Amino acid sequence: MRVVVFIKASEESEKDVLPSRETLEAMGKFNEELSDAGVIKGGEGLKPSMFGKRVVLDGPARIVTDGPFDDVRSLVAGFWLWDVKDMDEALAWAKRCPNPMSGKAELEIRPLVEAEDFGDALPAHVAEAEERIRSRLQGS
């Protein structure tokens, strides 16, 4: 089961306050543990929303809004892509995570939609194209 783990933003992360040396060391150690266990497949920290843009797709219209964005609780400061056997394993890893913020931090775990989730609704040529793309990504 693949999941994405979102590290939710905080007021501090949105002000571009960098984590302490101790936090960086603890997160680095945790990432090594994830890697040694074969769990982590990717992940990065994100710059604050003041550096971002949003694009709203409404039919043919494209509306661009510059950051920063208001609702800090809905923003993401970073993410991991994990490959775990089930949600219980993902939760066990999440509970071991050092706090990435100086105050309260929140992680959100979401399963990825896999090709088999679409069943017969996914045309074979689309599934084959997705598999080719996935193979290319794993090779890079």
Secondary structure, 3 states (H helix, E strand, C coil): CEEEEEEECCHHHHCCCCCCHHHHHHHHHHHHHHHHCCCEEEEEECCCHHHCEEEEEECCEEEEEECCCCCHHHCEEEEEEEECCCHHHHHHHHHHCCCCCCCCCCEEEEECCCHHHHHHHCCHHHHHHHHHHHHHHHHC
